[in-house]
Amino acid sequence: MRYSTFLEVNLGLLQENLNKIKRLTKAKVLPMVKANAYGNGLVPISKFLVEDCEIRSLGCATLGEAIHLFNQCPDLKADLIVFSDTEVSNPQFSEAYANFAITPVLHQASDLETVLANPMFSKLPIILKVNTGMNRLGVSLDELAKFAPLLKSRGVKHLLTHFARSSEPFKEGDKTHNQIEKFNQAKKILKDAGVEIKETSVSNSGAIEQKIGNDETYVRPGLMLYGPYSVEPKIWDGHQISRFVTKILKTFEVKKGTPIGYGVNVAPEDGLIALIPIGYADFSITTASGAEIIVNGHKGKIFARVSMDMMFLMFDTSVNGKLKAGDSIEIWNNDNRVINDLAVSMKTIPYQLMCGVTNRIPRIYKVK
């Protein structure tokens, strides 16, 4: 655990982001809380969304996430939907779906066969994912046509797909447009077979930003709910709900050629080194070297190899005497441009930065 290093999560900003999303669409909102709510804390984020924001459905990636949330919050008045690692075909977990408010997304033929054949799942709502071109999860249109007659008496509660390139500007004839057309074909296959479809969804964050899929029942915000934007040039003006704070552990001057840290890294010029107490065991990024961090208005660069518990910031000689041990550092703040720019400089994406903050870093929650 750390003390002077923490992730401050502003629940008030989370609610503001949710309200901004609602203004972009008439569809209902199904927030994704997978991956520890994108690093912000599965249980506190989920409780706030349900109890303070009146959300009634939450998206997890794994059955384990859903069961953990259910165990921690048994009175949570929300349906938990498991999108990928469902364990549907594992009899060890049948009771979790039969007895709890947890529903799997059926995304392969074998799981759909299991649900239709198992009496324990006779009342389980059918949430079905179709593959429209991402080629990751989802039943094909041919498989859908095969199963359609078996679904007539039961219906499909929720039909969905997932866009592969919604972070790219939308235009006629592109990948996203083609996926929409295939999703409409999927709906037609079921309706022609007399299968009732109660709900639909297609839109992830990039699609919501561009107001794609507004005519479906739900949208499924993930990244944008927590702050960062997907589409360039920037459309989404949400707040980064987390602020990642640490401190300077030590400063020292170096001369050009001075070896620093592990390996053969040497100072490229005279400068000032600020040692900060976070490393890859706190912040799971090893491609950080060269990224810029601003401290007290002074721009430094992460230098040399990131250690397990520490990393180096290098400043030019003009900063000598202007930084000291104990000075606070914001790795990122509530401006969503900061984390997006940081991700680019670290050769990664905001998702990894947020999910990379490990459990050694305490989460502090506040309401604006």
N, C-alpha and C positions, 0 to 999 in steps of 0.2 A: 504493500500500500504506500501511497504518497500522501504528503500533507500540504506542502506549498504548491503542488501540481495537481490540477483537477480539471474536470470537464463540467462547466456550468451549463445546465440545460434550462432554458427559459420556456416554461409551459405556456405562458401568455403569448409568446411569439408563435408557438405551435398552433394555438387557437386562431391567431391572426392569419396564418398560412392556410388553415382549413377554411376559414371564411372567404379568403381570396379565391381558393379553388371552387368553392360553391358559387361564386359570382361568375366563374368562367363557364359553368355548365348547369343545365337543369337536371342532370342525372344525380342519383344518389352517390354518396362517397363511401367507398370501401377501402379504408387505409391499410397499407401494408406495414406490419410491425415485425416482419421477419428480421433475422440477423440482429437480435437484441434491439429492435426498433432502430435499425441502421446505426447501432452503437450508442444510442441515447438511453437505453434501458427499457426492456420489454414490459416489465410490470408497471412502473410508474407512468410510462407513456400510454399504455393500454387503458389503465384505470382512468387517466385524465380524459382520454378520448371518449370513453364510454360514460363516465359519471359527470363530466363537465361540458362535453361537446355533443352529447346525445347520439354518439355513433352506436350502431347496433350490429355491425359485422366487421370483423378484423381478419386480415390475411396473414397467415404464417407460412413458412416454407416447409417445416417439418412437423410431424406428429409430436415429436418431443417438445418443440416449442409450445404447441397448443396445450399439451398435458401439463407442462410446467406452469403456464399461465393459469390454467384451470385450477391447479393445486394451490397456487399462491392467492388466487382470487376466486374462490368457489361461488361467490355471490355476484360475480360479474355478469351483468345482463347484456350479453352479446353472443352472437354466433361466431365461432372460430372456424375459419376455413383453411385447410391444409392444401397448399398448391403444388408441392412437388414430391417430397419424400413422405408418402402417405402411409406406408406399411399396410395397405389395404389387404394384400394377399397373405399377410402374416397373421395366423390365427391367434397369436399371443396378444394382439392388440384389438381384436374384434370388439371387445366390451367397451373400449374407449369410444368407439363410434356409435355403438348401440345405446350407451347409457349417458353420454355427455353431449353437450351442445357443440360437438365438433363434427365437421363434415369434410370428407376428402374431395379434392378435385380429381375426377377420374380422367386420366390422360393416356391410358393405353388399354388395348383390347382385353388383356388378361385381367386387369382390375375391374373393368366393366362386367366381364363374365363372372368374376368372384362375387360382386355385389348382387347381381341378378340371380345367382344360384344359392346364395347363403340366406337362410331364413332369418338369421340375426339382423340382416340388413334390409328386411322387407319394408321398413318404414324410413329408411335412410333417404334423404333428399338426393336426387341425382344432379350433381354438378359436373358438367362435362366440358372438357377442353378439346378443341379441334386444332389440328395442325394446318395452318393456312400458308406456311412458307418459311417459318423460322427453323423448322426441322430439328426441334429439340424435344418437346413434349407435345402430346395431343394425338387423338385418333385421326386417321386420314379420312377424306371424304368417302372413299370406298368402304372403309370400316364403318363409318357412320351410317351409310345406306344399308349395310348388312344388319346392324343392330337396331335400326329404326323401328321395325315391326315389333321388336321385343320391348320397346319403350312406350308403345302406344297406351297401354293401360296405366302406366306409371307417370309418364310425362317427364320433362326435364325442368328442374327448378331453375337452373342457371346454365346457360351456354356461353362459353368464352373462348377467346384466343389471345395470343400475345404478339405484339409487334416487334419486329427485329430491328427496324431502322427508324423509329419514330423520333429520334434525336436529330434527324436530318430534316431540313425544310421540306414540307409536304408539297408535292406537285402532282399533277395529273399523270397517271401512267407509271408512277414510281412503285417501289416495293410495298410501301404501306398501302397505297391505293389498290394494288393487286391483292393484298391480304384482306382488305375490306370486301372486295368482290368475292373472294373465296368464302369468307365468313357468311356473306349473304346467301351463297350457294348452300352452305351447311344448314342455315335456317330453313331454306326452301326444301331441302331433303327431308327434314324432320316434319315440317308442316304438311308436305305432300303425303307423308305416311300417317298423318293424323295425330302426330305427337305434339302435345301442348308445350310451348316454351314460355315459362313464366317470367324469366329475367335473362338479361344478356349484358355482357361487358367486353370491351376490347382495349380500352385506353389506359396505357401506363403514363408515366410522367410526361415524356416528350409529346405524346399525343394530346394530353390534357392542355399543355402549354399552347398547342396549336389549335385547340378546340376541335379535335378530331374525335369522333365517336360520341358526340353529345346526344345522339338520338337513341343510344342504348340505355338500359336501365341504370347501370352503375358505371363509374370510373374508378380506377384503382391506383391512386397516387402512392408512390414510394418516395423516391429521392426528393422530389419537389416539396413534399409535406414537411421535410426537415430542413429545407433551405436551398440547396444548390439547384442550378438550372441545368437542363439537358441540351437545349437547342441553341445553336449559334447562328446568327447574332442573338444576343440575350433578349428573351421575351419575359421570362418569369422574374418577377420582382419580389419574391418571397424573402423572408428573413432566415438567415442561418440560425437555427434555434440553439445551437451549442456554441460555447466559447471555450477554447482549449488554452489553459493558462499554465505556465511554469515560471521558472526563475533562473537567474544566473547563479551558478554554483561557485564559480571562480573566474577571474580574469587574469591574463598574463600577456606580456608583450613577446613577440617572436621576431627573429631575423630571417631574412630570406634563406631558404635551405634548411631550416630547422625541421627535423623529423617530428611528426605529430601522430599519435595514436598507433593503432595496429598497422602492420604492413609497411610500405615504403613511401607513404605520403609525406611530402615536405612542403613547407610554406613557400608559395610562389613569389612572395615579396615580403617586406617588413609589414607587420600589422599587429592587431590586437586579437587575441583569442578569448571568447567567452565560452566557458564550459557550462552546458545545461544538463540537468539531471533527468533526461528522458532518452531512452534508447529503444532498440527493437523489441525489448520485453514490455515496454510501455506503449509503444506506438509502432505497430508492425510494418514499418517501411524501411527497406534497406537501399532504396534507390534515391535517397534524399539528397545526396551530395550535389552541391551547386544550387540548391533551392534558396531563394531569398527570404529572410525573416527580418522584420523591422523591429528594433528595440529602442524605445525612447526617441523615435524619429530618425534613428541611424540604421542604414541598410547593411545587413551582414549576410554572408552566405554559409550554408552548412558545408563544412569542409571535412575531407578525409572520410574514413570509414565510420559508420554508425556502430557504436558498441552496444552491448546488451542494456546498459543502464545510463549511458551518457552519449552526447554528441557535441561537436565543436561548431561554433559560429565564428567566422573570421571577418574582421572589420579592417578598414585601412587605418593608417597611423593617425589620421585626424581625429579618431574617436578615443584615442588614449586619454584616460582620466575622466571620460564622460559616462562610462559604464562601471558598475561595481557589483560585487556579490550581493545577492538579495533582490536586485532589480527584477520587477515582474516582466514577463514576456507573454504576449498573446501569439500562439502559433496560428490561430485563426480567431475571428470575432463574429459578430452577428451580421456582418455585411457578406452576403453570399458570393460577392465577387472575389473576396479574399481566399476562400477555400478553393474556388474554381481555379484561380491563378496559381495557388500553391500546388494544386494537383498537377497542373501542366508542367510547372517547374520541377516537380518530383517524378515526372514521366509516368504518372498514374492518373486515376480518376477520383473524384470526390467520394464515391462509394467506398473505395479502399481506405481513404484517409479516415473517414468516420467509423467504419467497421474495424479499422486497425487499432483504435484506442482500446487497450486491453483492460482487464479487470484490476490491474495494479493502480489504475487511475480512478479515484473516487468520482462519482457523479453527484453534483450538488444541484438540487432542483429549486427553481424560483418561479413565481408567477408575476409577470410584469404588472 
